[in-house]
Amino acid sequence: MKHLIVTALLVVAPLLAVLAKPLAPPDSCAAQPVYLCTQPMVSNIICPQFCLGNDAFTISEAHATFDCSLTLMGNCLRYIALPGYIGTDVVTVIACNALACDTNLLYIQVVELPDLCTPTITPPCEPTPVELCANYYEPSTVCPDFCFTQPYTLQAVGSIHPATITLSGQCFTYTPLAETVSWDAITVTACAGTQCDTLQIQATLGNCNLPPPITPNQTCTPVFTPIDLCFEMQPGEIYAANAVTTTFQCSINAFAQSCITYYPLPGFTGTDTVTIPICQINDPDNCRLQQFVVYVGCEAPNAVNDIVYISPEWVSINGIIMPDENGYDGITLQPLLNDDTGCQAPVTVSVLTPPANGSLTVLPDGRQLHFLPDAGFSGAQTAILQLCNACNQCSNSTLNFYLAPNITTSVISAPQTGQTLLQAVYLPQNQAFMLTCLTQSAAQVALYNAGGQLLHAQNIPAGTANTQAVNIQIPATGLPAGIYLFNLQTPTGNTTTVKVWKD
């Protein structure tokens, strides 16, 4: 005989403490056993009654005679007969409140077809269990039945997960608000005069015709927000919620054959690992481990704009100069280096809008890009990037490209007689470029931006006897930061080009 005990919380009182509570006196009441007819692999939610007075109680144990899947759900349980089983199963259920425990029996007839069920006598008065299907943020009106002979009204309705609830006579309206879970348990209390009764309604949220989707091995949830962790199970496999472990202390509620609900502790943020042993029904020592990494309290990433300058001499990425790179043949970019990822959840980058002149490809690691400009293109262009984490939180940024004409030039390091020299630096305090020129004769100097647009031109005199350089300042007020080109040309056709960076 196979016993499956699924606890509602990871941290529970020891079993000995439960057994130490006295059983309710057998003659104090007579809780009616439950008779049910079902089929293999059909989910049945059962809420038996117990002789525990009006105090709230919780089902602590359930033992079946034959193999099945049993899941405890507060003061209800879920029963699923395994494939191939046909017959009558007897389930012993123990429930406890703060003072005592009581036992009830479930007689479950499992048949191949619904019309093979044997009629049974329904107890004279038992609250009818209610199953509710509700979509997120959509109201559903529920009018449960109670065992009263007099008119009654609803007094209180509460749910485990966030929801909006309004009462009206014998009905209430329920609107679920937690999209991260696929179920809820609603407790309803009704009174007729001084007599009150309570029942629990099990709510399936979202698409009730499909099981919850399989959860990625890495997932996210906000602070103190429960989330379903659903996984695939093969025929003949089973798991017990009381064997689930987490890196950090948290609450685990088992509610379905292939899902658990993870509850982060209040205020906890960080990364947690949930491990679920899944074992063979006929061989409990043959197990595999299902693991989830849960990122709790992640904030959306903050993607920062990037700037790439490409010239014949060097490449600059976000102000870092890499002189050995040939940007015209393609470069590898790491846009995440200056971004704020928001938490430890893995992030990936994608290209929303590619550049107009060239290809921008995401590399297999999902974090790097490869840019190859079109042959002969020079000028400015942009691309739009999107940075997303495992929580589907995203942020967009602009990748700015500035490409100088692919013309290889050289700068003479020391003046020699009869040789042309041009050097340029940017003076932030003067908001101007300082040019040092040494030519054989008078010449003309021109200033261009990275896109090749002429910004300024002027004539300069020759140096004294070709040995004394001429220093001139060219205003740079109002020019954006970036690469600029100075071209010096003499009447004889000699040219020298240098590039200078403006902060």
C-alpha atoms as one frame of an Amber mdcrd trajectory, in Angstrom:
protein
   0.000   0.000   0.000   1.310   3.380  -0.980   0.786   6.361   1.331   1.288
   9.886   0.031   1.244  12.679   2.601   1.460  16.151   1.131   1.795  19.019
   3.577   0.556  22.523   2.890   3.635  24.248   4.304   7.315  23.400   4.125
   7.817  24.300   7.777   5.309  22.221   9.744   4.994  20.822  13.237   6.417
  17.322  13.697   4.028  14.459  13.138   4.339  13.435  16.788   2.851  16.761
  17.801  -0.179  16.052  15.635  -0.653  12.589  17.027  -0.355  13.930  20.569
  -3.616  15.847  20.208  -6.629  13.946  21.593  -9.137  12.563  19.146 -12.601
  14.045  19.353 -14.944  11.889  21.490 -16.686   9.397  19.161 -20.125  10.244
  20.523 -19.728  14.019  20.297 -21.008  13.987  16.704 -21.148  11.727  13.699
 -19.328  13.197  10.702 -20.790  11.678   7.563 -18.332   9.713   5.392 -17.913
  10.847   1.807 -19.035   8.700  -1.134 -17.601   9.582  -4.548 -17.548   8.018
  -8.001 -14.807   9.054 -10.413 -12.516   7.857 -13.218  -8.748   7.388 -13.427
  -6.714  10.600 -13.899  -9.687  12.833 -13.016  -9.097  15.542 -10.438 -11.606
  15.508  -7.532 -11.661  18.148  -4.814 -13.173  16.775  -1.589 -13.989  18.760
   1.551 -15.044  16.247   4.269 -16.629  17.235   7.563 -15.126  16.551  10.996
 -16.320  16.592  14.600 -14.163  19.513  15.657 -16.785  22.072  16.618 -16.795
  25.522  15.076 -13.027  26.018  15.339 -11.035  26.177  12.149  -9.265  22.961
  11.254  -6.693  21.743   8.738  -6.309  18.303   7.182  -2.947  16.995   8.376
  -2.851  13.471   6.910  -4.491  11.384   4.203  -3.862   7.652   3.616  -5.238
   5.785   0.601  -5.637   2.035   0.309  -4.442   1.974  -3.311  -2.002   4.007
  -5.380  -3.272   7.488  -6.121  -2.282  11.133  -5.986  -3.426  12.935  -2.841
  -2.855  16.645  -2.310  -3.842  18.433   0.891  -5.461  21.856   0.440  -6.265
  23.302   3.838  -9.571  21.772   4.900  -9.998  20.023   1.528  -7.940  17.564
  -0.488  -7.494  16.610  -4.140  -7.809  12.925  -5.142  -6.603  11.566  -8.510
  -6.802   7.827  -9.237  -3.769   6.626 -11.155  -4.019   5.208 -14.700  -5.277
   1.626 -14.856  -6.835   1.457 -11.404 -10.483   0.328 -11.336 -12.139  -0.459
  -8.022 -13.107   1.042  -4.674 -10.510   3.016  -2.752 -10.844   3.946   0.923
  -9.044   7.080   2.083  -8.543   7.823   5.771  -8.371  11.551   6.448  -7.205
  13.143   9.709  -7.921  16.787  10.481  -6.887  18.827  13.503  -7.574  22.152
  15.106  -5.699  23.723  17.998  -7.273  21.350  20.559  -8.139  18.009  18.971
  -8.057  15.799  15.881 -10.760  13.755  14.164 -10.895  11.118  11.436 -13.226
  10.648   8.496 -13.403   8.160   5.635 -13.726   8.650   1.883 -15.236   5.800
  -0.140 -14.156   6.389  -3.727 -15.457   4.216  -6.539 -13.179   4.378  -9.621
 -14.825   3.269 -12.877 -13.960   3.320 -16.559 -17.007   5.316 -17.662 -19.248
   7.757 -15.756 -22.427   5.739 -16.415 -20.937   2.792 -14.493 -21.162   4.614
 -11.161 -23.338   2.889  -8.532 -25.931   5.257  -7.033 -25.180   6.142  -3.429
 -27.270   7.827  -0.785 -26.321  11.436  -0.288 -26.011  12.448   3.379 -29.110
  14.359   4.502 -27.289  17.656   4.783 -23.743  18.394   3.673 -22.442  21.643
   2.160 -21.922  21.101  -1.518 -18.239  21.526  -2.480 -17.880  24.237  -5.093
 -15.275  24.456  -7.821 -14.855  27.843  -9.483 -13.126  28.823 -12.716 -12.180
  32.502 -12.860 -10.114  34.693 -15.155  -7.650  37.180 -13.726  -9.167  40.613
 -13.039 -12.620  39.421 -14.160 -15.425  39.244 -11.530 -17.301  35.987 -10.930
 -20.517  35.755  -8.909 -20.816  32.691  -6.639 -23.884  31.598  -4.647 -22.870
  28.594  -2.504 -25.349  26.228  -0.812 -25.351  25.658   2.955 -27.134  23.206
   5.288 -29.687  25.607   6.746 -33.437  25.188   7.043 -33.858  28.911   7.680
 -32.911  31.827   5.423 -29.212  32.668   5.718 -26.786  35.366   4.609 -23.063
  35.347   3.957 -21.082  36.851   6.823 -17.457  36.589   5.678 -15.519  35.527
   2.590 -11.734  35.376   2.414  -9.139  34.036  -0.020  -5.563  32.853   0.290
  -4.294  34.892  -2.649  -4.979  38.577  -3.459  -8.525  39.171  -4.711 -11.356
  41.681  -4.539 -14.437  40.230  -2.804 -17.846  41.844  -2.268 -20.809  40.269
  -0.431 -24.473  40.492  -1.384 -27.034  38.376   0.509 -26.420  34.707  -0.269
 -23.878  35.462  -3.009 -20.482  37.097  -3.387 -18.400  38.464  -6.235 -14.794
  37.280  -6.531 -12.133  38.970  -8.703  -8.656  37.328  -8.642  -5.669  39.685
  -8.784  -2.595  37.391  -8.630  -1.550  36.376 -12.135   1.468  34.470 -10.824
  -0.668  31.620  -9.425  -3.250  29.355 -11.057  -5.391  28.538  -8.022  -6.985
  30.001  -4.915  -8.879  28.744  -1.869 -11.913  30.783  -0.801 -13.403  30.335
   2.682 -17.084  31.287   3.003 -19.005  31.673   6.283 -22.804  31.941   6.337
 -25.191  32.317   9.274 -28.907  31.728   9.867 -29.714  33.404  13.141 -27.205
  32.109  15.681 -26.237  29.063  13.612 -23.251  29.398  11.260 -21.538  27.105
   8.783 -18.335  27.296   6.717 -17.280  25.819   3.419 -14.252  26.187   1.155
 -14.340  26.850  -2.564 -11.418  25.800  -4.750 -10.815  28.282  -7.567  -8.892
  27.523 -10.737  -7.526  30.717 -12.263  -6.729  31.536 -15.873  -7.522  29.025
 -18.615  -9.399  26.314 -16.736  -9.384  23.948 -19.718  -5.594  23.680 -19.806
  -3.090  22.785 -17.080  -0.755  25.530 -15.886   2.155  26.031 -18.309   5.541
  24.507 -17.567   7.681  26.999 -15.639  11.136  27.899 -17.003  13.986  26.658
 -14.818  14.789  30.304 -14.104  11.857  32.504 -13.138  11.025  35.660 -11.202
   8.481  36.976  -8.744   8.029  40.296  -6.902   8.670  40.629  -3.186   6.280
  38.434  -1.108   4.324  37.414  -4.208   3.511  33.689  -4.626   4.310  31.994
  -7.906   3.454  28.603  -9.398   6.376  26.321 -10.242   5.053  23.680 -12.657
   7.064  20.823 -14.101   6.648  17.779 -16.313   6.005  14.368 -14.764   6.170
  11.006 -16.477   3.742   8.086 -15.940   4.547   6.305 -12.715   6.183   9.323
 -11.066   5.084  11.070  -7.907   6.410  13.717  -5.530   5.713  14.814  -1.951
   5.633  18.487  -1.024   7.193  17.851   2.383  10.390  16.755   0.588  10.774
  20.035  -1.303  13.749  22.103  -0.155  14.701  25.721  -0.700  17.951  27.589
  -0.216  16.188  30.213   1.886  13.307  29.619   4.266   9.997  29.963   2.492
   6.556  28.405   2.334   5.762  25.700  -0.216   2.151  24.723  -0.895   1.536
  21.623  -2.989  -1.711  21.893  -4.902  -1.443  19.799  -8.046   0.239  16.686
  -9.294   2.874  18.635 -11.202   2.964  22.072  -9.558   3.878  23.725  -6.304
   3.331  27.304  -5.172   6.369  29.177  -3.866   5.896  31.935  -1.280   8.908
  34.195  -0.575   9.237  35.333   3.003   8.163  38.936   3.688  10.912  41.356
   2.750  13.175  38.732   1.151  14.912  39.761  -2.067  17.559  37.788  -3.861
  18.037  34.434  -5.530  16.496  31.227  -4.183  16.812  27.641  -5.401  13.865
  25.248  -5.079  14.611  21.513  -5.330  11.822  18.964  -5.854  12.523  15.208
  -5.640  10.357  13.260  -8.090  10.357   9.505  -7.520   8.977   6.350  -9.095
   5.762   5.153  -7.415   6.970   1.540  -7.356  10.558   2.420  -6.441  10.720
   5.303  -3.925  14.532   5.252  -3.978  14.609   5.898  -7.723  14.313   9.677
  -7.841  15.293  12.628  -9.951  15.587  16.270  -8.874  13.636  19.119 -10.437
  15.225  22.491  -9.657  14.014  26.048 -10.109  16.040  29.211  -9.598  13.693
  31.952  -8.385  14.745  35.602  -8.517  12.730  37.481  -5.908  12.194  41.234
  -6.040  13.959  41.969  -9.326  13.766  45.506 -10.645  13.673  46.289 -14.342
  17.118  46.736 -15.924  18.285  50.209 -16.872  19.916  50.225 -20.298  22.283
  53.154 -20.953  22.959  54.602 -24.410  26.225  53.554 -26.058  28.583  55.423
 -28.414  30.880  53.759 -30.947  33.471  55.731 -32.986  35.309  54.069 -35.841
  38.289  55.668 -37.588  41.284  54.320 -39.540  43.575  54.766 -36.529  41.405
  53.457 -33.678  37.988  52.473 -32.395  36.360  53.996 -29.321  33.497  52.302
 -27.449  31.910  54.408 -24.718  35.117  56.460 -24.430  37.477  53.459 -24.240
  39.975  53.611 -27.119  41.102  50.348 -28.728  43.847  51.360 -31.192  44.440
  47.856 -32.564  40.841  47.341 -33.718  39.880  47.663 -37.370  36.273  48.741
 -37.061  35.650  48.717 -40.805  36.146  44.927 -40.856  33.696  44.408 -37.981
  33.895  44.777 -34.219  32.445  43.010 -31.185  30.440  45.185 -28.806  29.496
  44.580 -25.159  26.655  47.033 -24.496  25.840  45.498 -21.092  29.070  46.705
 -19.484  27.613  50.115 -18.629  24.026  48.940 -17.968  22.320  48.359 -14.610
  20.793  44.867 -14.731  18.578  45.477 -11.662  19.225  42.088  -9.975  21.041
  38.799 -10.405  18.596  37.471 -12.991  20.328  36.747 -16.310  19.873  39.352
 -19.022  19.978  39.240 -22.801  20.157  41.935 -25.435  18.220  42.091 -28.690
  18.184  44.471 -31.654  14.840  46.209 -32.093  15.954  48.557 -34.884  19.141
  47.695 -36.807  21.453  50.370 -38.251  20.648  51.534 -41.770  24.167  50.922
 -43.102  25.614  47.662 -41.888  24.679  44.527 -39.944  24.260  44.251 -36.166
  24.036  40.639 -34.963  23.455  39.222 -31.473  26.110  36.616 -30.642  25.095
  33.200 -29.201  25.768  34.260 -25.595  22.918  36.788 -25.889  25.067  39.524
 -24.327  27.414  40.616 -27.113  26.863  42.142 -30.549  28.860  42.089 -33.763
  28.741  45.179 -35.978  29.915  45.180 -39.595  29.463  48.509 -41.431  28.668
  48.632 -45.115  31.756  49.083 -47.287  32.473  52.749 -47.960  29.946  54.109
 -45.458  30.951  57.020 -43.268  28.787  59.215 -41.103  26.422  58.845 -38.165
  23.676  56.276 -37.618  21.824  54.644 -34.728  20.371  51.306 -33.649  17.782
  50.607 -30.935  18.624  47.845 -28.439  16.451  46.126 -25.833  17.796  44.633
 -22.617  15.551  42.064 -20.880  15.980  39.900 -17.795  14.487  36.514 -16.927
  11.495  38.305 -15.390  10.476  39.709 -18.802  11.390  43.185 -17.566  12.980
  45.222 -20.333  14.644  48.552 -21.035  15.550  50.142 -24.375  18.648  52.106
 -25.324  20.205  53.780 -28.359  23.472  52.590 -29.873  25.139  55.536 -31.671
  27.649  54.885 -34.453  30.062  57.487 -35.826  32.240  56.336 -38.726  35.031
  58.481 -40.175  36.007  58.049 -43.839  38.238  55.012 -44.252  41.304  56.992
 -45.388  44.592  55.966 -43.846  46.633  59.030 -42.791  49.781  59.574 -40.821
  50.961  62.298 -38.495  54.613  63.276 -38.408  55.904  62.987 -34.858  58.757
  65.533 -35.197  59.203  68.437 -37.620  61.925  68.222 -40.257  63.093  70.807
 -42.769  60.803  70.925 -45.753  58.175  68.692 -44.155  54.548  69.476 -43.330
  53.412  68.972 -39.724  49.882  69.202 -38.268  48.956  68.452 -34.654  45.642
  69.168 -32.942  44.286  68.985 -29.389  41.027  70.049 -27.762  41.208  72.626
 -24.955  38.105  72.243 -22.762  38.822  75.405 -20.805  38.853  77.427 -24.028
  36.112  75.478 -25.827  38.461  75.464 -28.817  40.806  73.277 -30.855  44.512
  74.169 -30.718  46.345  73.487 -33.991  50.107  73.399 -34.359  51.088  73.712
 -38.033  54.465  73.688 -39.765  54.427  73.964 -43.563  56.763  74.913 -46.373
  54.368  77.618 -47.489  51.023  79.121 -46.694  48.255  76.528 -46.563  44.580
  76.000 -45.811  43.187  74.005 -42.893  39.638  72.624 -42.868  37.572  71.147
 -40.010  35.149  68.242 -40.670  32.850  66.229 -38.419  32.773  62.414 -38.422
  30.165  62.465 -41.165  32.441  64.423 -43.510  30.573  67.744 -43.212  32.770
  70.846 -43.576  32.448  72.962 -40.429  35.260  75.516 -40.763  38.087  76.521
 -43.132  40.801  79.180 -42.948  44.198  80.049 -44.352  47.339  79.821 -42.242
  50.795  81.311 -42.881  53.963  79.294 -43.332  56.329  78.776 -40.440  59.489
  80.905 -40.207  62.208  79.238 -42.289  60.269  75.974 -41.943  61.446  75.659
 -38.353  58.947  77.669 -36.301  55.412  76.266 -36.022  52.258  78.351 -36.167
  49.658  77.917 -33.371  46.052  78.811 -34.012  42.812  78.229 -32.129  39.562
  77.274 -33.848  36.373  77.742 -31.757  34.488  74.551 -30.842  31.612  76.082
 -28.897  28.343  74.269 -29.572  29.933  71.266 -31.273  28.790  67.895 -29.828
  31.254  65.472 -28.316  32.894  63.174 -30.813  35.601  62.781 -33.439  36.634
  65.684 -35.692  39.053  65.758 -38.612  41.499  68.531 -39.554  42.850  68.527
 -43.089  45.877  70.670 -43.977  46.515  71.249 -47.675  49.360  73.250 -49.271
  49.315  74.917 -52.702  51.576  72.143 -54.019  48.951  69.505 -53.144  50.533
  68.037 -50.014  47.878  67.056 -47.455  47.970  65.936 -43.863  44.945  64.802
 -41.876  44.643  64.326 -38.131  41.740  63.434 -35.881  40.963  64.899 -32.497
  38.451  63.937 -29.821  36.191  66.595 -28.338  34.764  65.821 -24.874
